[in-house]
Amino acid sequence: MIEPTVKITFMTDRMLQINVLLQRAIAEIITYDIELPQEYLVTVTRVKTGADLRAATAFLSILPMEHSREAMAYIIRNRKLIQKQLGDKVQLRFTPKVLFKVDVTEQKAAEINDILDRIKEE
């Protein structure tokens, strides 16, 4: 018998609920509590929580893209406040430690569309 080489992962309904709960709470905190400069538009696109619920990765879409480094630096400087506010807003046994990453999915999709448009024109 041949073993599959692709690891199949799935999330339980509970894990999906926690991810959505954390996504909404983090988005609310970033929008209202940390006083992000108005020139940045930050959207929490998704949250991926570890199996033990002790860590979570929040993926952020930042516009304009050329300011993503500054916006991310601002968010990371305010990580403790975000973490504290998250603990206050979410009723979980443990407040997951949140790591932030820039979600480049939309940027890559736009680049692919540009390439396809150029090919179509040729």
N, CA, C and O atoms as a DFTB+ gen file, in Angstrom:
488 C
 N C O
     1  1       0.839      -1.178       0.000
     2  2       0.000       0.000       0.000
     3  2       0.884       1.241       0.000
     4  3       1.856       1.316       0.752
     5  1       0.552       2.202      -0.833
     6  2       1.332       3.432      -0.952
     7  2       0.763       4.471       0.004
     8  3      -0.443       4.721       0.026
     9  1       1.643       5.068       0.787
    10  2       1.237       6.121       1.718
    11  2       1.109       7.444       0.959
    12  3       1.948       7.737       0.107
    13  1       0.098       8.238       1.240
    14  2      -0.010       9.539       0.569
    15  2       1.116      10.463       1.036
    16  3       1.513      10.450       2.201
    17  1       1.616      11.263       0.096
    18  2       2.707      12.181       0.436
    19  2       2.189      13.528       0.911
    20  3       2.934      14.318       1.490
    21  1       0.937      13.781       0.669
    22  2       0.347      15.051       1.080
    23  2      -0.288      14.876       2.447
    24  3      -1.116      13.989       2.658
    25  1       0.106      15.720       3.354
    26  2      -0.477      15.672       4.691
    27  2      -1.830      16.380       4.649
    28  3      -1.925      17.552       4.283
    29  1      -2.841      15.665       5.020
    30  2      -4.184      16.233       5.004
    31  2      -4.467      16.821       6.376
    32  3      -4.376      16.138       7.395
    33  1      -4.811      18.101       6.380
    34  2      -5.157      18.756       7.635
    35  2      -6.578      19.297       7.528
    36  3      -7.022      19.701       6.453
    37  1      -7.257      19.298       8.615
    38  2      -8.591      19.863       8.665
    39  2      -8.794      20.480      10.040
    40  3      -8.140      20.125      11.021
    41  1      -9.721      21.410      10.061
    42  2     -10.005      22.076      11.321
    43  2     -11.376      21.647      11.813
    44  3     -12.310      21.455      11.035
    45  1     -11.466      21.508      13.087
    46  2     -12.758      21.212      13.681
    47  2     -13.610      22.470      13.648
    48  3     -13.105      23.577      13.460
    49  1     -14.896      22.285      13.831
    50  2     -15.790      23.439      13.882
    51  2     -15.378      24.388      14.996
    52  3     -15.441      25.607      14.833
    53  1     -14.962      23.844      16.110
    54  2     -14.536      24.671      17.247
    55  2     -13.331      25.528      16.872
    56  3     -13.279      26.710      17.211
    57  1     -12.364      24.937      16.174
    58  2     -11.175      25.674      15.766
    59  2     -11.543      26.790      14.788
    60  3     -11.011      27.897      14.872
    61  1     -12.449      26.495      13.866
    62  2     -12.910      27.528      12.933
    63  2     -13.589      28.669      13.681
    64  3     -13.372      29.839      13.364
    65  1     -14.409      28.331      14.672
    66  2     -15.078      29.357      15.469
    67  2     -14.069      30.226      16.204
    68  3     -14.220      31.446      16.256
    69  1     -13.053      29.611      16.766
    70  2     -12.030      30.363      17.492
    71  2     -11.262      31.263      16.537
    72  3     -10.970      32.411      16.873
    73  1     -10.929      30.759      15.349
    74  2     -10.224      31.583      14.370
    75  2     -11.040      32.811      13.979
    76  3     -10.504      33.916      13.895
    77  1     -12.333      32.617      13.741
    78  2     -13.204      33.740      13.378
    79  2     -13.340      34.707      14.550
    80  3     -13.304      35.922      14.357
    81  1     -13.494      34.185      15.748
    82  2     -13.588      35.025      16.944
    83  2     -12.335      35.879      17.108
    84  3     -12.425      37.082      17.355
    85  1     -11.173      35.257      16.971
    86  2      -9.916      35.994      17.093
    87  2      -9.754      37.009      15.968
    88  3      -9.274      38.119      16.196
    89  1     -10.152      36.634      14.753
    90  2     -10.047      37.554      13.619
    91  2     -10.864      38.818      13.871
    92  3     -10.379      39.928      13.657
    93  1     -12.088      38.648      14.320
    94  2     -12.946      39.810      14.590
    95  2     -12.400      40.660      15.730
    96  3     -12.394      41.888      15.648
    97  1     -11.944      40.008      16.788
    98  2     -11.427      40.744      17.944
    99  2     -10.160      41.513      17.584
   100  3     -10.018      42.678      17.957
   101  1      -9.242      40.879      16.867
   102  2      -7.999      41.555      16.481
   103  2      -8.298      42.713      15.538
   104  3      -7.697      43.781      15.658
   105  1      -9.223      42.512      14.601
   106  2      -9.597      43.595      13.685
   107  2     -10.171      44.780      14.449
   108  3      -9.845      45.931      14.161
   109  1     -11.018      44.495      15.413
   110  2     -11.608      45.560      16.228
   111  2     -10.537      46.301      17.027
   112  3     -10.571      47.527      17.121
   113  1      -9.604      45.574      17.593
   114  2      -8.532      46.188      18.382
   115  2      -7.662      47.069      17.497
   116  3      -7.338      48.197      17.867
   117  1      -7.283      46.557      16.328
   118  2      -6.438      47.346      15.427
   119  2      -7.175      48.587      14.951
   120  3      -6.578      49.656      14.826
   121  1      -8.457      48.454      14.686
   122  2      -9.235      49.580      14.172
   123  2      -9.502      50.640      15.232
   124  3      -9.396      51.833      14.949
   125  1      -9.847      50.225      16.449
   126  2     -10.328      51.183      17.436
   127  2      -9.395      51.439      18.612
   128  3      -9.459      52.512      19.212
   129  1      -8.545      50.504      18.955
   130  2      -7.812      50.627      20.216
   131  2      -6.363      51.072      20.097
   132  3      -5.837      51.669      21.036
   133  1      -5.702      50.805      18.985
   134  2      -4.277      51.154      18.948
   135  2      -3.990      52.446      18.196
   136  3      -2.829      52.823      18.040
   137  1      -5.013      53.117      17.735
   138  2      -4.862      54.413      17.069
   139  2      -3.869      54.344      15.914
   140  3      -2.888      55.086      15.867
   141  1      -4.145      53.448      15.001
   142  2      -3.332      53.288      13.803
   143  2      -3.443      54.556      12.957
   144  3      -4.548      55.064      12.768
   145  1      -2.329      55.078      12.445
   146  2      -2.406      56.279      11.602
   147  2      -3.385      56.082      10.445
   148  3      -3.494      54.991       9.886
   149  1      -4.089      57.149      10.099
   150  2      -5.164      57.050       9.111
   151  2      -4.683      56.740       7.701
   152  3      -5.475      56.316       6.860
   153  1      -3.387      56.947       7.426
   154  2      -2.913      56.662       6.069
   155  2      -2.797      55.164       5.783
   156  3      -2.555      54.771       4.642
   157  1      -2.968      54.327       6.809
   158  2      -2.894      52.881       6.629
   159  2      -4.293      52.281       6.694
   160  3      -5.098      52.630       7.558
   161  1      -4.559      51.387       5.777
   162  2      -5.789      50.603       5.824
   163  2      -5.375      49.163       6.094
   164  3      -4.782      48.509       5.236
   165  1      -5.688      48.675       7.279
   166  2      -5.277      47.334       7.687
   167  2      -6.518      46.466       7.849
   168  3      -7.469      46.835       8.539
   169  1      -6.489      45.313       7.201
   170  2      -7.569      44.348       7.291
   171  2      -7.000      43.022       7.778
   172  3      -5.977      42.559       7.275
   173  1      -7.652      42.422       8.743
   174  2      -7.253      41.091       9.195
   175  2      -7.955      40.104       8.268
   176  3      -9.167      39.908       8.358
   177  1      -7.183      39.485       7.376
   178  2      -7.786      38.613       6.366
   179  2      -8.108      37.230       6.907
   180  3      -9.097      36.620       6.499
   181  1      -7.292      36.731       7.813
   182  2      -7.560      35.427       8.423
   183  2      -6.669      35.253       9.640
   184  3      -5.667      35.949       9.807
   185  1      -7.053      34.317      10.474
   186  2      -6.262      33.953      11.650
   187  2      -6.127      32.440      11.652
   188  3      -7.094      31.714      11.423
   189  1      -4.924      31.983      11.910
   190  2      -4.665      30.543      11.995
   191  2      -4.151      30.256      13.394
   192  3      -3.091      30.741      13.789
   193  1      -4.906      29.469      14.138
   194  2      -4.572      29.158      15.522
   195  2      -3.902      27.795      15.601
   196  3      -4.280      26.859      14.897
   197  1      -2.907      27.699      16.464
   198  2      -2.242      26.419      16.687
   199  2      -3.177      25.442      17.371
   200  3      -4.158      25.847      17.996
   201  1      -2.880      24.167      17.255
   202  2      -3.746      23.119      17.802
   203  2      -3.939      23.245      19.309
   204  3      -4.996      22.888      19.829
   205  1      -2.927      23.751      20.014
   206  2      -3.044      23.883      21.470
   207  2      -3.638      25.224      21.901
   208  3      -3.770      25.487      23.096
   209  1      -3.992      26.065      20.944
   210  2      -4.611      27.379      21.177
   211  2      -3.699      28.347      21.943
   212  3      -4.181      29.342      22.484
   213  1      -2.434      28.080      21.993
   214  2      -1.505      28.961      22.711
   215  2      -0.862      29.989      21.792
   216  3      -0.294      30.975      22.263
   217  1      -0.947      29.767      20.486
   218  2      -0.362      30.693      19.519
   219  2      -1.310      30.835      18.336
   220  3      -2.020      29.900      17.967
   221  1      -1.302      32.020      17.757
   222  2      -2.120      32.279      16.578
   223  2      -1.347      33.211      15.659
   224  3      -0.585      34.065      16.113
   225  1      -1.553      33.036      14.371
   226  2      -0.955      33.923      13.384
   227  2      -2.077      34.705      12.734
   228  3      -3.021      34.126      12.197
   229  1      -1.971      36.032      12.786
   230  2      -2.951      36.906      12.152
   231  2      -2.347      37.414      10.849
   232  3      -1.268      38.007      10.844
   233  1      -3.047      37.179       9.752
   234  2      -2.587      37.629       8.443
   235  2      -3.266      38.955       8.132
   236  3      -4.490      39.070       8.187
   237  1      -2.447      39.960       7.803
   238  2      -2.937      41.313       7.607
   239  2      -2.744      41.754       6.167
   240  3      -1.688      41.538       5.574
   241  1      -3.768      42.369       5.618
   242  2      -3.661      43.031       4.328
   243  2      -3.493      44.516       4.629
   244  3      -4.315      45.111       5.325
   245  1      -2.428      45.108       4.103
   246  2      -2.118      46.500       4.417
   247  2      -2.082      47.299       3.124
   248  3      -1.366      46.954       2.184
   249  1      -2.862      48.365       3.089
   250  2      -2.871      49.270       1.943
   251  2      -2.525      50.669       2.412
   252  3      -2.933      51.055       3.507
   253  1      -1.811      51.424       1.653
   254  2      -1.118      51.056       0.425
   255  2       0.058      50.133       0.727
   256  3       0.687      50.230       1.781
   257  1       0.343      49.241      -0.214
   258  2       1.376      48.222      -0.008
   259  2       2.750      48.820       0.264
   260  3       3.548      48.231       0.993
   261  1       3.032      49.978      -0.313
   262  2       4.358      50.573      -0.115
   263  2       4.584      51.017       1.333
   264  3       5.719      51.283       1.729
   265  1       3.522      51.097       2.116
   266  2       3.656      51.465       3.529
   267  2       3.477      50.265       4.462
   268  3       3.309      50.439       5.669
   269  1       3.512      49.066       3.916
   270  2       3.243      47.892       4.747
   271  2       4.303      47.692       5.826
   272  3       3.988      47.226       6.920
   273  1       5.559      48.041       5.529
   274  2       6.609      47.899       6.552
   275  2       6.348      48.816       7.743
   276  3       6.451      48.397       8.896
   277  1       6.007      50.076       7.452
   278  2       5.757      51.020       8.548
   279  2       4.525      50.616       9.354
   280  3       4.533      50.681      10.583
   281  1       3.469      50.199       8.659
   282  2       2.247      49.794       9.359
   283  2       2.498      48.558      10.212
   284  3       2.026      48.472      11.346
   285  1       3.239      47.607       9.666
   286  2       3.541      46.391      10.421
   287  2       4.417      46.714      11.625
   288  3       4.218      46.153      12.702
   289  1       5.380      47.609      11.457
   290  2       6.234      48.011      12.582
   291  2       5.390      48.658      13.674
   292  3       5.624      48.422      14.860
   293  1       4.416      49.469      13.286
   294  2       3.534      50.119      14.256
   295  2       2.721      49.074      15.024
   296  3       2.573      49.161      16.243
   297  1       2.206      48.102      14.308
   298  2       1.408      47.050      14.942
   299  2       2.272      46.226      15.890
   300  3       1.839      45.900      16.995
   301  1       3.475      45.890      15.472
   302  2       4.364      45.093      16.322
   303  2       4.773      45.877      17.566
   304  3       4.893      45.300      18.647
   305  1       4.990      47.196      17.424
   306  2       5.308      48.019      18.602
   307  2       4.159      48.010      19.603
   308  3       4.377      48.156      20.806
   309  1       2.953      47.842      19.114
   310  2       1.764      47.842      19.976
   311  2       1.270      46.432      20.284
   312  3       0.121      46.254      20.690
   313  1       2.123      45.434      20.094
   314  2       1.728      44.035      20.289
   315  2       1.239      43.770      21.711
   316  3       0.256      43.052      21.900
   317  1       1.910      44.340      22.713
   318  2       1.495      44.089      24.105
   319  2       0.090      44.617      24.364
   320  3      -0.716      43.953      25.017
   321  1      -0.205      45.808      23.854
   322  2      -1.544      46.365      24.014
   323  2      -2.575      45.490      23.296
   324  3      -3.644      45.206      23.838
   325  1      -2.247      45.071      22.085
   326  2      -3.159      44.204      21.332
   327  2      -3.398      42.907      22.098
   328  3      -4.530      42.435      22.202
   329  1      -2.322      42.337      22.631
   330  2      -2.416      41.085      23.381
   331  2      -3.299      41.252      24.621
   332  3      -4.134      40.396      24.913
   333  1      -3.109      42.354      25.343
   334  2      -3.908      42.606      26.548
   335  2      -5.379      42.806      26.190
   336  3      -6.264      42.230      26.822
   337  1      -5.631      43.626      25.174
   338  2      -7.010      43.871      24.751
   339  2      -7.675      42.571      24.276
   340  3      -8.857      42.338      24.527
   341  1      -6.904      41.743      23.595
   342  2      -7.441      40.468      23.127
   343  2      -7.847      39.590      24.308
   344  3      -8.900      38.953      24.279
   345  1      -7.019      39.559      25.338
   346  2      -7.348      38.796      26.538
   347  2      -8.604      39.308      27.217
   348  3      -9.372      38.532      27.786
   349  1      -8.816      40.636      27.155
   350  2     -10.018      41.222      27.750
   351  2     -11.274      40.921      26.928
   352  3     -12.357      40.744      27.487
   353  1     -11.128      40.862      25.600
   354  2     -12.283      40.706      24.721
   355  2     -12.708      39.252      24.516
   356  3     -13.892      38.973      24.326
   357  1     -11.760      38.338      24.554
   358  2     -12.037      36.948      24.198
   359  2     -11.993      36.086      25.450
   360  3     -11.039      36.144      26.225
   361  1     -13.020      35.299      25.635
   362  2     -13.097      34.432      26.803
   363  2     -12.608      33.027      26.447
   364  3     -13.398      32.145      26.109
   365  1     -11.304      32.842      26.529
   366  2     -10.694      31.536      26.307
   367  2      -9.868      31.186      27.530
   368  3      -9.488      32.064      28.304
   369  1      -9.593      29.916      27.702
   370  2      -8.768      29.492      28.837
   371  2      -7.396      30.165      28.781
   372  3      -6.891      30.647      29.796
   373  1      -6.802      30.193      27.593
   374  2      -5.518      30.859      27.386
   375  2      -5.691      31.874      26.266
   376  3      -6.362      31.601      25.270
   377  1      -5.092      33.033      26.430
   378  2      -5.076      33.989      25.333
   379  2      -3.905      33.620      24.435
   380  3      -2.759      33.624      24.883
   381  1      -4.178      33.303      23.173
   382  2      -3.073      32.902      22.304
   383  2      -2.100      34.054      22.061
   384  3      -2.514      35.207      21.938
   385  1      -0.825      33.741      21.993
   386  2       0.181      34.729      21.629
   387  2       0.051      34.944      20.124
   388  3       0.142      34.000      19.339
   389  1      -0.163      36.196      19.738
   390  2      -0.445      36.498      18.342
   391  2       0.822      36.945      17.623
   392  3       1.538      37.837      18.079
   393  1       1.074      36.311      16.503
   394  2       2.128      36.728      15.587
   395  2       1.446      37.370      14.389
   396  3       0.368      36.939      13.979
   397  1       2.066      38.390      13.833
   398  2       1.473      39.095      12.701
   399  2       2.305      38.860      11.452
   400  3       3.535      38.913      11.485
   401  1       1.610      38.600      10.346
   402  2       2.266      38.438       9.050
   403  2       1.474      39.206       8.006
   404  3       0.250      39.303       8.083
   405  1       2.191      39.751       7.030
   406  2       1.523      40.438       5.931
   407  2       0.981      39.379       4.976
   408  3       1.704      38.476       4.557
   409  1      -0.292      39.503       4.642
   410  2      -0.929      38.589       3.696
   411  2      -0.739      39.167       2.296
   412  3      -1.306      40.207       1.963
   413  1       0.047      38.496       1.495
   414  2       0.361      38.995       0.155
   415  2      -0.504      38.331      -0.918
   416  3      -0.212      38.459      -2.107
   417  1      -1.544      37.637      -0.523
   418  2      -2.403      36.929      -1.469
   419  2      -3.014      37.886      -2.482
   420  3      -2.994      37.610      -3.682
   421  1      -3.553      39.004      -2.015
   422  2      -4.183      39.962      -2.922
   423  2      -3.160      40.585      -3.854
   424  3      -3.444      40.795      -5.033
   425  1      -1.979      40.881      -3.346
   426  2      -0.925      41.457      -4.170
   427  2      -0.518      40.473      -5.270
   428  3      -0.356      40.864      -6.426
   429  1      -0.356      39.213      -4.913
   430  2       0.013      38.206      -5.909
   431  2      -1.094      38.030      -6.943
   432  3      -0.810      37.858      -8.128
   433  1      -2.338      38.072      -6.513
   434  2      -3.462      37.958      -7.443
   435  2      -3.470      39.131      -8.421
   436  3      -3.729      38.942      -9.610
   437  1      -3.190      40.337      -7.931
   438  2      -3.136      41.511      -8.802
   439  2      -1.995      41.388      -9.808
   440  3      -2.156      41.748     -10.974
   441  1      -0.847      40.885      -9.368
   442  2       0.282      40.692     -10.277
   443  2      -0.058      39.676     -11.363
   444  3       0.288      39.876     -12.527
   445  1      -0.725      38.601     -10.997
   446  2      -1.123      37.589     -11.981
   447  2      -2.110      38.178     -12.975
   448  3      -2.017      37.913     -14.173
   449  1      -3.060      38.979     -12.487
   450  2      -4.016      39.628     -13.387
   451  2      -3.310      40.567     -14.350
   452  3      -3.668      40.622     -15.527
   453  1      -2.314      41.308     -13.875
   454  2      -1.545      42.200     -14.750
   455  2      -0.840      41.407     -15.843
   456  3      -0.844      41.804     -17.008
   457  1      -0.236      40.288     -15.463
   458  2       0.455      39.440     -16.444
   459  2      -0.531      38.902     -17.473
   460  3      -0.244      38.907     -18.670
   461  1      -1.688      38.440     -17.018
   462  2      -2.695      37.923     -17.940
   463  2      -3.206      39.015     -18.871
   464  3      -3.443      38.761     -20.052
   465  1      -3.379      40.230     -18.351
   466  2      -3.811      41.346     -19.192
   467  2      -2.775      41.656     -20.265
   468  3      -3.131      41.923     -21.412
   469  1      -1.484      41.623     -19.897
   470  2      -0.421      41.886     -20.874
   471  2      -0.385      40.798     -21.941
   472  3      -0.170      41.084     -23.119
   473  1      -0.592      39.561     -21.532
   474  2      -0.608      38.455     -22.497
   475  2      -1.790      38.607     -23.445
   476  3      -1.667      38.359     -24.645
   477  1      -2.921      39.010     -22.913
   478  2      -4.123      39.182     -23.724
   479  2      -3.927      40.288     -24.762
   480  3      -4.425      40.184     -25.882
   481  1      -3.200      41.350     -24.391
   482  2      -2.959      42.470     -25.298
   483  2      -2.020      42.093     -26.438
   484  3      -2.102      42.670     -27.522
   485  1      -1.134      41.137     -26.207
   486  2      -0.144      40.756     -27.231
   487  2      -0.697      39.900     -28.306
   488  3       0.028      39.513     -29.223
